[in-house]
Amino acid sequence: MDDPSVWVILILVFVCVILFYAVVHMILLQRRTSRVKQKALYEARLNEGHGTFFIVSELDHLFRLRTGLSDSLIDSAVNGKVDTDFQHESTEFLQDAVEILERILSKVTGGDCSVSVKLFTPDNVDLSKPLVQTFFRDLKSLRIRSEVYDIIEPFEYSKNAFFKQLMEDVPFKRYVFSNFLQEEGLGYYNQNNEWSKHFKASAVHLICDPNSESQDGIFGFLCADNKVGGFDANVTRAIMSIVASVVYYCISATSALELMQEVENRDPS
């Protein structure tokens, strides 16, 4: 230990260790500060009266659209004569639901959100590997996202980390989200290897029977993402739960009428 060079090396190693811990501490502090700031901004937005009014107005619009669709579907079922208009009306309603959710979540989170409805494909050949495909997407993100996802869909649900979590985790849950997909070491992945170019935060809600606690009867996934975060386990979860339930109702009713139509076509009498 009489060699001065040894002491120099030890001192340098010690300094490097100190610097390393300092950098790690700064990174962690920066993340905590970012989250606190995001939470404060989020709560401030929710406390704005016009923001609450906007959300209530949009949900009221959705419920009125659902009532109109219900009347149309019920008329078709009661009259026992199914025409093809119900399919067009259902499609329009589901697109409207996606647009309404996009506007609400963009307001609540403070970031431009992309919203989509991804469903299990009915023409799936291998039932052991259920395939998922985007059926509806908000118009603002349609052009950019469709160019990316059209060439990689349909895909196995297990290729999306959140889909796999919702389908396979025990106990059963309907909703999952993260505002820091890259920073939390979650190992997030999906079918698009370049997903981080489009979003940094995401929330997914199952489209399933809201009264069931089983993973049976799942139609697909209601998805939202953005680059700023702002998703949570309370407000955004409640909003997505409402929309997912409405989407489930629409798909269920439409499927029942399609079955009636198929029976009519087989037996015209």
C-alpha positions as CSV (number, residue, x, y, z in Angstrom):
1,M,0.0,0.0,0.0
2,D,3.0,2.3,-0.1
3,D,2.6,2.7,-3.8
4,P,1.0,6.1,-4.4
5,S,-0.7,4.9,-7.5
6,V,-2.7,2.4,-5.5
7,W,-4.1,5.2,-3.4
8,V,-5.0,7.2,-6.5
9,I,-6.8,4.2,-8.0
10,L,-8.8,3.7,-4.7
11,I,-9.7,7.3,-4.5
12,L,-10.9,7.3,-8.1
13,V,-13.0,4.2,-7.5
14,F,-14.5,5.8,-4.4
15,V,-15.3,9.0,-6.3
16,C,-16.9,7.0,-9.1
17,V,-19.1,5.1,-6.7
18,I,-20.2,8.3,-5.0
19,L,-20.9,9.8,-8.4
20,F,-22.9,6.7,-9.5
21,Y,-25.1,6.9,-6.4
22,A,-25.5,10.6,-6.9
23,V,-26.7,10.1,-10.5
24,V,-29.1,7.3,-9.4
25,H,-30.5,9.5,-6.7
26,M,-31.0,12.4,-9.1
27,I,-32.8,10.2,-11.6
28,L,-35.1,8.8,-8.9
29,L,-35.8,12.3,-7.5
30,Q,-36.5,13.6,-11.0
31,R,-39.0,10.7,-11.5
32,R,-40.8,11.4,-8.2
33,T,-40.9,15.1,-9.0
34,S,-42.4,14.4,-12.4
35,R,-45.1,12.2,-10.9
36,V,-45.9,14.7,-8.2
37,K,-46.1,17.5,-10.8
38,Q,-48.3,15.3,-13.1
39,K,-50.6,14.4,-10.2
40,A,-51.0,18.1,-9.3
41,L,-51.8,19.1,-12.8
42,Y,-54.2,16.2,-13.1
43,E,-56.1,17.2,-10.0
44,A,-56.1,20.8,-11.0
45,R,-57.7,19.9,-14.3
46,L,-60.4,17.8,-12.6
47,N,-61.2,20.6,-10.2
48,E,-62.0,22.9,-13.1
49,G,-65.7,23.3,-13.3
50,H,-65.8,23.5,-17.1
51,G,-63.8,20.3,-17.3
52,T,-66.3,18.4,-15.2
53,F,-69.2,19.8,-17.2
54,F,-67.5,18.8,-20.4
55,I,-67.1,15.2,-19.2
56,V,-70.7,15.0,-18.1
57,S,-71.9,16.5,-21.3
58,E,-70.0,14.0,-23.4
59,L,-71.2,11.0,-21.4
60,D,-74.8,12.3,-21.7
61,H,-74.3,12.5,-25.4
62,L,-73.1,8.9,-25.4
63,F,-76.1,7.7,-23.3
64,R,-78.5,9.5,-25.7
65,L,-76.9,7.8,-28.7
66,R,-77.2,4.5,-26.9
67,T,-80.9,5.1,-26.2
68,G,-81.5,5.8,-29.9
69,L,-79.7,2.6,-30.9
70,S,-81.6,0.6,-28.2
71,D,-84.9,1.7,-29.7
72,S,-83.8,0.7,-33.1
73,L,-82.5,-2.7,-32.1
74,I,-85.5,-3.4,-29.9
75,D,-87.9,-2.5,-32.8
76,S,-86.1,-5.0,-35.0
77,A,-86.3,-7.8,-32.4
78,V,-89.9,-7.1,-31.4
79,N,-91.2,-6.9,-34.9
80,G,-89.5,-10.2,-35.7
81,K,-88.2,-8.8,-39.0
82,V,-84.5,-7.9,-39.1
83,D,-83.2,-5.6,-41.8
84,T,-79.6,-4.6,-42.6
85,D,-79.9,-1.1,-41.2
86,F,-79.1,-2.2,-37.6
87,Q,-75.5,-3.2,-38.6
88,H,-74.9,0.2,-40.1
89,E,-76.4,1.9,-37.0
90,S,-74.3,-0.2,-34.7
91,T,-71.1,0.6,-36.6
92,E,-71.9,4.3,-36.4
93,F,-72.6,4.1,-32.7
94,L,-69.3,2.3,-31.9
95,Q,-67.3,4.9,-33.9
96,D,-69.1,7.7,-32.1
97,A,-68.3,6.0,-28.7
98,V,-64.6,5.9,-29.6
99,E,-64.7,9.6,-30.6
100,I,-66.4,10.6,-27.4
101,L,-63.9,8.6,-25.3
102,E,-61.0,10.2,-27.1
103,R,-62.3,13.7,-26.4
104,I,-63.0,12.9,-22.7
105,L,-59.6,11.2,-22.1
106,S,-57.7,14.0,-23.9
107,K,-59.4,16.5,-21.6
108,V,-58.8,14.5,-18.4
109,T,-55.2,13.5,-19.1
110,G,-54.1,16.8,-20.7
111,G,-52.6,14.9,-23.7
112,D,-53.8,13.9,-27.1
113,C,-55.1,10.4,-26.7
114,S,-55.5,7.7,-29.2
115,V,-58.5,5.4,-28.6
116,S,-59.3,2.1,-30.3
117,V,-61.5,-1.0,-29.9
118,K,-59.7,-4.2,-30.5
119,L,-61.8,-7.4,-30.8
120,F,-61.2,-11.1,-31.0
121,T,-61.6,-12.0,-34.7
122,P,-64.6,-14.3,-35.4
123,D,-62.9,-16.1,-38.2
124,N,-60.0,-17.3,-35.9
125,V,-59.0,-20.8,-37.1
126,D,-56.8,-21.8,-34.2
127,L,-58.8,-21.4,-31.0
128,S,-55.8,-22.1,-28.8
129,K,-54.3,-18.8,-30.1
130,P,-57.0,-16.2,-30.1
131,L,-56.3,-13.4,-32.6
132,V,-57.1,-9.7,-31.9
133,Q,-57.7,-7.0,-34.5
134,T,-58.5,-3.3,-34.4
135,F,-62.1,-2.7,-35.5
136,F,-62.6,1.0,-34.5
137,R,-60.1,3.8,-34.0
138,D,-60.6,7.5,-33.4
139,L,-60.3,9.5,-36.6
140,K,-57.4,11.7,-35.4
141,S,-55.0,8.8,-35.0
142,L,-56.5,6.6,-37.7
143,R,-54.2,7.6,-40.6
144,I,-50.9,7.3,-38.7
145,R,-51.8,4.2,-36.7
146,S,-53.5,2.3,-39.5
147,E,-50.4,2.6,-41.6
148,V,-48.5,0.9,-38.9
149,Y,-50.9,-1.7,-37.5
150,D,-52.7,-2.8,-40.6
151,I,-49.7,-4.8,-41.7
152,I,-49.3,-6.6,-38.4
153,E,-52.9,-7.4,-37.6
154,P,-54.5,-9.7,-36.6
155,F,-52.2,-10.8,-33.9
156,E,-52.1,-13.1,-30.9
157,Y,-53.3,-11.3,-27.7
158,S,-50.3,-12.6,-25.9
159,K,-48.1,-10.3,-28.0
160,N,-49.5,-7.4,-26.0
161,A,-48.3,-7.2,-22.4
162,F,-51.5,-5.6,-21.1
163,F,-53.8,-7.9,-23.0
164,K,-51.9,-10.9,-21.7
165,Q,-52.1,-9.6,-18.2
166,L,-55.9,-9.0,-18.3
167,M,-56.6,-12.4,-19.9
168,E,-54.3,-14.5,-17.7
169,D,-53.7,-12.9,-14.4
170,V,-55.4,-14.1,-11.2
171,P,-57.4,-12.6,-9.6
172,F,-59.5,-11.4,-12.5
173,K,-59.4,-7.7,-13.3
174,R,-60.9,-5.5,-16.0
175,Y,-58.5,-2.6,-16.2
176,V,-54.7,-2.0,-16.3
177,F,-52.7,1.2,-16.9
178,S,-49.3,2.8,-16.7
179,N,-48.1,6.3,-17.2
180,F,-44.5,5.3,-17.4
181,L,-44.2,2.4,-19.7
182,Q,-40.5,2.9,-20.4
183,E,-39.4,4.1,-17.0
184,E,-40.8,1.5,-14.6
185,G,-39.1,-1.5,-16.0
186,L,-42.4,-3.2,-16.6
187,G,-41.1,-5.1,-19.6
188,Y,-44.0,-3.7,-21.6
189,Y,-44.3,-4.9,-25.2
190,N,-46.9,-5.1,-27.9
191,Q,-47.2,-6.3,-31.5
192,N,-45.5,-3.1,-32.8
193,N,-41.8,-3.1,-31.9
194,E,-41.7,0.7,-32.4
195,W,-44.7,1.4,-30.1
196,S,-42.7,4.0,-28.1
197,K,-42.7,6.3,-31.1
198,H,-46.4,6.7,-30.7
199,F,-47.1,6.6,-26.9
200,K,-45.5,6.5,-23.5
201,A,-48.6,5.8,-21.4
202,S,-51.5,3.4,-21.9
203,A,-54.7,2.2,-20.3
204,V,-56.7,-0.9,-21.3
205,H,-60.2,-2.0,-20.2
206,L,-61.8,-5.4,-21.0
207,I,-64.9,-5.4,-23.2
208,C,-66.9,-8.0,-21.3
209,D,-70.0,-8.5,-19.3
210,P,-69.9,-5.9,-16.6
211,N,-71.8,-8.2,-14.2
212,S,-69.5,-11.1,-14.6
213,E,-66.3,-11.9,-12.7
214,S,-65.2,-14.5,-15.2
215,Q,-62.8,-14.3,-18.1
216,D,-65.4,-16.1,-20.2
217,G,-67.3,-14.0,-22.7
218,I,-64.6,-11.4,-23.3
219,F,-65.1,-9.7,-26.7
220,G,-61.9,-7.7,-26.7
221,F,-60.2,-4.6,-25.4
222,L,-60.9,-0.9,-25.1
223,C,-57.5,0.9,-25.5
224,A,-56.2,4.4,-24.9
225,D,-52.7,5.8,-25.0
226,N,-50.8,9.1,-25.1
227,K,-47.4,10.6,-24.6
228,V,-48.0,12.4,-21.4
229,G,-49.7,10.0,-19.0
230,G,-52.5,11.1,-16.7
231,F,-54.3,7.8,-16.6
232,D,-55.4,6.6,-13.1
233,A,-57.3,3.9,-11.2
234,N,-60.2,6.2,-10.4
235,V,-61.5,8.7,-12.9
236,T,-60.1,7.3,-16.2
237,R,-61.0,3.8,-15.0
238,A,-64.6,4.8,-14.3
239,I,-64.9,6.5,-17.7
240,M,-63.4,3.6,-19.6
241,S,-65.6,1.2,-17.7
242,I,-68.7,3.0,-18.7
243,V,-67.7,3.1,-22.4
244,A,-66.6,-0.5,-22.3
245,S,-70.0,-1.6,-20.9
246,V,-71.8,0.4,-23.6
247,V,-69.6,-1.2,-26.3
248,Y,-70.3,-4.6,-24.9
249,Y,-74.0,-4.0,-25.0
250,C,-73.9,-2.9,-28.6
251,I,-71.9,-5.8,-29.8
252,S,-74.1,-8.3,-27.8
253,A,-77.3,-6.9,-29.2
254,T,-76.0,-6.7,-32.7
255,S,-74.7,-10.3,-32.6
256,A,-78.2,-11.5,-31.4
257,L,-79.8,-9.7,-34.3
258,E,-77.3,-11.1,-36.8
259,L,-78.2,-14.6,-35.5
260,M,-81.9,-13.8,-36.0
261,Q,-81.2,-12.6,-39.5
262,E,-79.3,-15.8,-40.2
263,V,-82.3,-17.9,-39.0
264,E,-84.6,-15.8,-41.2
265,N,-82.4,-16.4,-44.3
266,R,-82.5,-20.1,-43.7
267,D,-86.2,-20.2,-43.2
268,P,-87.9,-17.4,-45.1
269,S,-91.3,-18.6,-44.0
